[in-house]
Amino acid sequence: MTDRLVLGCGATGTAVVEAVASKGGSLRVLVEGSRRAESLREESIDAVASDPADPAGFPSRADVVLVLGDDPATNVRAARAARESFPEAYLAAYTDRAADEQRAALSDLADDLIDPRTAMTERIREVTVGEEAERTRRLLRVLRRIDGRLAVVTHDNPDPDAIGAALALATVAESVGVDADACYFGDISHQENRAMVNLLDLDLRNLRPGHDMSEFAGIALVDHSRPGVNDGLPEETTVDIVIDHHPPRAPIEASFVDLRHEVGATSTLLADYLDRLDIEPSRTVATALLFGLRVDTNDFVREVSPRDFEAAASLLPYVDADLLDRVETPSMSAEVLDTLGRAIRNREVHGSALASCVGEIRDRDALAQASDRLLDMEGVTVTLVYGFKGGSVYASGRARGAAIDLGETLRDALGPMGSAGGHADMAGAQIPLGILADVGGESAEPLSEVLEEVISGHFFETLDRAPSTLTSAEDRSSIAFEFPLDEQLERE
């Protein structure tokens, strides 16, 4: 239950109080003048005649504080008293007729300023009533408890969605006085991702495994949900905040958790927080968020929701369109072209499913791009491209127009050997070479043959056992998505 406190109630504030009173939770109004208080009580509103700035009249608890008096000086005093009495509460203040100095003081004290030139009543409803408003308040409460620097950690080898979300959460943290770093483990190797970082001149910290995280007072995870699974954090790391759009495969432990898989991107969730908190994103943050949103939804055709369109609309006024166009059209690296060529040459096709072993690789991202491009082959609706690097085999799969869940298919086929999973149309796997490396010896060719027999064999056998049959693709649009294999397969 949400406890709301209204301090002062001028003519405009009355409509807001009536709107809030119709919702659940408790409501207390402190208003100057016994006649005004009596009038509100006649409307079944708990109103008390008291100085709105006197803490002696405050209740013991308040989750939301609305400062709605007509006198700007009183509103400043009331806001200051409320912030001192309820440091974790969400505080919004009315600014009508406020001088510049008074408006600045209210801006420092409040989470939101209510300007009479806006749709005031609707805005108050939005920021104080309902599940999403409560979620926003909880996020701010957790951020305010962090006494020091916050590390906002993406999954390994972050994609645009993870990068944009990390930058945006750092912006939200800084809005409440918490310094934050957008951090990642691994590498940024996909050409689109490198172009994004370089062209936008993004300020990201590349952490190495074993990094001493004691320099941070708090840890947030974006676009993944478990420490130690596709990031370089120890599994026992205490996490303060998790924001992700993938359904978890295990219980998530954090002070604040926002997991909403009905949207197409984590960037959508962060764009919503910026909008709700009336935080104007920088050109860099807005462009990164929109690019991440577009990549994860394949330009609004894959797992897209109305929220994704709304988020894009809220970001557009701040986006650098020219830079976004340059980020989206980078040149293809020689490694990707070479991997794609090997995938085409080594392909094995069963019905409308294709699998291909490309041997040793240097760039894991090239697997995802090759798997995606092979979907453009006539009659192919499912692809799996895999190769080995170091002591692991990495695989990337895509599906389009196929009546299967590719994530579940890879889980069944390859999960027992390592870790595998993902979305219905986009999935991956990571498998330790183990004994396969011993069988292959120092020659890549025998090892590739072993991999083809085991991985392609299990993949095709699992497809044959699937209850539904593969169908021809009617939608030939390609899925351009960078898929970090290690943990997305765990978390998706």
N, C-alpha and C positions, 0 to 999 in steps of 0.2 A: 504494500500500500504506500502511495506517495503522499507525504505531508507537505502541504503548500502554505506559505505565509505571504500575505499581501501587506505591504507597508505604504499607507496612504492610498486614498482612492478618490481621485478627482473625477471630473465629469466623463472624460474618456475612459478612465479606468473602470468605471461601473460596468460597461459592456464586457470588458475582459473578465471581471470578477464573476459576472453572471454566466459567462461561457465556461469558465473553469469550474464553477460550483456544480455544473451539471454533470461533471465527470466523477469518477470514483476517487477515493482517497480523502484525506482530511483537508480542510481549508480554514485558516484563521486570518481575519482582516483587522489590522490596527489602523484606526482612522481618527483624525482630530475632530472633536465635536460630538457631543452625545446625540444630537439630533440626527446626524449622518449615520452614526452607528445604529441607532434605533431603526432608521429607514431600511438599512441593510438586513437587520434581524427580521423585519417584517417579510423579507424575501427568503427567510429561512437560511440566512447566511450568518455564520458565527463571526460577529463583528464586535470589537471592543473599542471604546473611546479611550485613546491613549496617544501619546506622542510617538509617531512612527519610528523615530530615531532613538527611543529609550529602550535599551535591552531589558529593562525590568518588565516590560509587557510582552516580551518574546516567549513563545512556547519552548519546551525543552528540546524539541527536534524540528528540523525543517530540511526537506530535500530540495525544494524549489522556493526561491524568494523572488517576489515581484515587487519592485519599487515603482508605484504608480501615482504618486502625488502630483499636484499641479505646481507646487513650489519647488524650483530646481535646487535651492539651497537646502531645503529639508530633505530632498531626495538624496543629495550627496551625503548628508549626515546619516540618513537611514541606511544607505548602501554600505557606508563604512562600518556602521554598527553591526549590520547583518553579516558582512564578510568576516568580521572579528568573531562573532558568535557562532557562525556556521561556515567554517572555512572550506568545507567540502560541498556545500550546497551549490546548485545552479542558480545564478543570480542574473536577473534581467532588470534593466532600469529604463524608465520613461524620461525622455530628454527634451520635451516640449519647452520652448522659451529658455532653454539653458544657455548661458554665456559660454564662450569658448573654453574658459578655465573650468567651469562646472562640467561641461561635456567631457573634457579631458580627464577630470577626476573620476567621473562615472565610468569612462572607458577603462581606466586602470582597475576599477573595483569590480565591474560587472563582466559576465561572460557574453552578454548580448545587450545592445542598446536598442530600445524601442523608439523609433522615430515616427511621429504622427503622420508623416507623409507616406508611410508605407501602409500596407494592409495590416493594421495593428492587431486586431482581434485574431485574424487567421494566424499571424506569426506567433502570438502567445500560445494559441492552441498547439501549434506545431512544436514549440520548444519545451512545453511543459506537460503535455498530455499524451498518453499512449506509450506503446512499447518502444518505439524508436526514440522518442524523447528520453525515456528512462535509460535506454542503452547509451545514449550520448552523455547523459549525466554521469553514469557509472564510469565511462571511459575517462572523463575529466577528473573524477574523484581519484581514480587509480593513478593518473598522471601526476596529480598534485601531491600524492604521497611519496613520489620518487625524489629523494633528497640528493641530487647529484645528476650525473650525466646518464642519458638513456641510450642504449644500443638498439637500433631497429634492424633486426637481422633478417635477410632474405634467405631463401633456399640456396644451395650451392649453384654456381654457374647461373646467376639469376637471369630471367627473361624480362621483357619490358614491363609486364604486369607487376612483377615483384619489385622491380626498380622504382616504378612510378608510385606504387603503394608505400614503399619505404620512405621515399622523399616526402610524400604527403603526410604520413604519420609523424615524421620529424617536424613538419610545419605545425601540426596540431599541438604537439608537445611544446614547441617553442612559444605558442600563443598563450600558454599558461605558465611561462617562465622556466620551462625545463629544457636545457640544452640537449640536443639529440644528434646522433650520427647514424646515417644510413650505411649499414655494413653488410658484407657478404664474404663467404668463403668460396674458394675455387677460382674459376676464370670466367671472363666474359669473352667468348670466342666467336659466337655467331655474328656474321657481318652486320646484320641489322642492329644487334645489341651494341656492338662496338661503335657503329655509326651514331646510335642514340647517345651513348656516353660522351663521345668525342664532340659531336656537333652541339649538344646542349651543355657541354662543359660541366658535367655532373660531378658533384662532390660526394664521392663514395669511398668508404674505407674498406680495403681488401685485407681481411684478417687471415692469418695462417693457422692451421690446426695447432692446438696447444697455446693459443694466445691467452694471456692473462686477462680474464674478463673482470678482475677486481677493480679496474679503473672505472667501471660502470656501476651506477647505483640501481639500474633497472634494465631488464631485457624484454624486448618486444619481438614477436615473430610475425612476419607478414607473408602471405601466399604459401605458407605451410604452417603446421600446427604442433610439431613435436620436436623438442631439442634433441640433437644427436641423430636425427633422421633427415638426411640430406642437408645438414649443415655441420660446421666444425665444432659445435658446442658439445660439451659432455652431456650425456643423457640425463644426468642428475641435476642439470642446471635449473634453478628456480626461475620461472617465467612470469612476468607481470601481465603481459598483454599478448593476445593471439587474435589476429584478424585474417580470415581466409575464406575463400569461396568454395573450397573442396570439402566434401563430407569426410570426417575423420574415420579411421579404421580402429581407433582405440580411444578411451576416455582422455580428454584434454584437461590438463591442470594448469590454471593460471588465475590471477586475480580478476582479470577481465577477458572474456572469450566472446568473440563475434564470429560465428561460423554460419554463413548464409549461402547455401549452394544453389538457391534459386536464381542467383544473378550470374552473369557470364564472366565476371572478372573481379578480382580483389580491388582493382582500381575503382570500380563502381562504388564499393563500400566506402573507400576513402574520399571519393568525390562527394558522396552524400554527407559525410561528416563535415567537410569543409563548407558545404552549402548550409547545413543546419547551424553551424557555429558562425556563419557569416564571415568566414575567413576568405579573403581574396587571394587566390593562389598566384604565385609568381608565374611569369611566362614559362620558366623552366619546368616547374612542377606541373602546371596545367598541360603543357605539351607532352611531358612524360606520361602523365595519367591517361590522356586521350590515346596516345600510341599504345600503351599497355592494354587499354580497353579494346581497341580495334584489333590488336593481335590475338587476344584471348577469345574474342567472339568471331574471328575471321571476317572482319568488317561487317559485323552485325548480322551474320547468317548462321553462326554456330552457338547453340545453347544461349541465345540472347533473350533478354527479358525487357519489359517496359522500363525497369529501373536503369538498364544500361543506356537506353536512349535518353532518359532524363539526365543521367550523369554527363553524357556527352554534350547535351545542350547547355548544361551549367558551366562546362569547361570552355566551350568554343570562344566566348568573348575574350579569353585570356591566352589563347593558343597562338603560337607563331606558326602560321600555316606554311610559310616557305621552308622553315626548318623541318617541319613535320614531313613535307614532301621529300626533302633530301634524305631524311632518316629512313623513309619507307622504300627508297629505291637505290640501295647500295649495290656495288658490283659484287658478283659471286666470286668467292675465293677459289684459287686453284685446287685447294684440298677438297672443297665441296664438289667441284666439277669432276675430280678424279674419283671420289667416292661414288658419285652418281654413275659414272661410266662403268665402274666395277659392278655396281648393283645391277645395272642393265645387262652386262655380259653374264653374270653369275646367277641370274634369276631362275627360279624354279616355279612353275605355275601349275596349280591343281584347281581346275574349275576356274572360278573367278578370284582365287586367292593366290598371292605371290609372296615368295620368301626368297631372300638373297643374302648370302654371306659375302662381305666385302673384305674379309681378312683383317690385317692389322690396320689400325687407324691412328691418326694423330689428333683429330678433332671430333669429339662425340656429337657435336651439334650437326655435323655433316650427315649423320645417320637419319636424323629427323627430317632434314631437307630432302634427302634421297627418297625416303619412304613416302614423303608427301608428293614428290614429283612422279613417282611410279604409279600413283593413283590415276594419272592422266592417260595411262595406257588403256587401249580399247579392251573392254571386257573385264577389267580388273576392278574389284570393289574392296579388297582387303590387301594390305601390304605389310611385310615385316622385313626390315633391313637390320642386320646385326654385324658386329665386328668386335675385335678384341684390342685392348690397350692395357699395358701393365699386367696385373693379375686378374682382370675381369673381362667378361663378355658383356657388351652393351647392346641392347636391342630397342628399336623404335618402330611402332606400328601405327597404321592409319586405316580407317574404314570409311566408306561412303556408299550409301544405298544398300548396305548389307544388313540382313535381318539377324544380326548377332550383337552381343555386347563384347567388344574387343577387349576391354579391360578384364572382364571375367574370363574370357577365353585365354588370355595370356597368363592370368593367375592360375588357371587349371593346368595349362600346358607347361609353364616354366617356373611357377611359384615354388614348387617343391625343391627346385635346384638352387633357388636364390630368392629374389624378391621381384614381384611383377604385379602389374595392375594398371589402372587408369580409367579414362572415360570410355563410353560406348564406342566412340569413333576415334580415339586417340589414346594410346597406351604405350608402355615400355617395360623393360626388364633389365635387371643387372644380376649377373651370375658369376660367382667366383670360378676361375678356370679349374682350380683344384687338380684333380687327376687328369683332366683333359690336357693340361699343359705338359704333364709327364708323357702322355701318349704321343703328343705332337713333337716332343723333343725340341730341338733348336730350329726345325724347319717349319716355316709357316704353312706350307702346302698341306702336309698331313694333318696339322691341327685344324685347318679350315675344313678339311674333309670330315674330320670327327665332329666338328661343330655343325656342319650341314646335316649329318646323319642324326645327331641328337636334337638340335634345336628345330630345324625344319621338320624333322620327323615327328617330334612331339606336337609341333604347331599344327601340322596338317591332320594328324590323328585326332587331335582335340576338335578341330573344325568338323571332321567327319562324324564325330559323336554328338555334335551340337544338335539340339532339338529342332532348330530352324535351319533353313537352307540359305546359302548365299545367293543373292539376286544381282542382276546387272544394275549398274549405277545409272540413274536417270539424271541426277544432279552432278554435273561435271566440274563444278567450281572446286578449286584446290584449297586445301586447308593449310595455310601458311602459318605454322606455329612452332616456336622453339620450345622443345620439350626436355627439361632437365631430368634425366632418367632416374637418378638415384632415389629421390624421395617422392616425386610426383606420383610414381607408381605406387608408393606406400599410401600417400594421402588421397589419391584420386580413386 
